[in-house]
Amino acid sequence: MIEHYFTCPHCWEEQLKLVDPSVPEQSFIEDCEVCCNPIEFYVVVDYDSVISFSAEVIGQ
């Protein structure tokens, strides 16, 4: 697993996300561990490095 820090787009708290390096392109939704609002993640991994990472607000 790769450790990647990001800022929640809802509460602006810095958090740690563990990224699976065996999947080159990933898209998933998880709730923020601090404020519990949903976040949509887009991740691109290459050679055990995070190439692209975004954490976006999901409109409700």
ChimeraX attribute file (.defattr): number of C-alpha atoms within 10 A of each C-alpha:
attribute: neighborCount
match mode: 1-to-1
recipient: residues
	/A:1	10
	/A:2	13
	/A:3	11
	/A:4	13
	/A:5	11
	/A:6	14
	/A:7	15
	/A:8	21
	/A:9	18
	/A:10	17
	/A:11	12
	/A:12	11
	/A:13	13
	/A:14	12
	/A:15	13
	/A:16	12
	/A:17	12
	/A:18	10
	/A:19	19
	/A:20	16
	/A:21	18
	/A:22	11
	/A:23	12
	/A:24	15
	/A:25	14
	/A:26	14
	/A:27	11
	/A:28	10
	/A:29	13
	/A:30	12
	/A:31	12
	/A:32	18
	/A:33	12
	/A:34	13
	/A:35	12
	/A:36	11
	/A:37	16
	/A:38	20
	/A:39	20
	/A:40	16
	/A:41	16
	/A:42	15
	/A:43	19
	/A:44	17
	/A:45	19
	/A:46	13
	/A:47	9
	/A:48	14
	/A:49	14
	/A:50	17
	/A:51	12
	/A:52	11
	/A:53	17
	/A:54	14
	/A:55	19
	/A:56	16
	/A:57	13
	/A:58	13
	/A:59	6
	/A:60	5
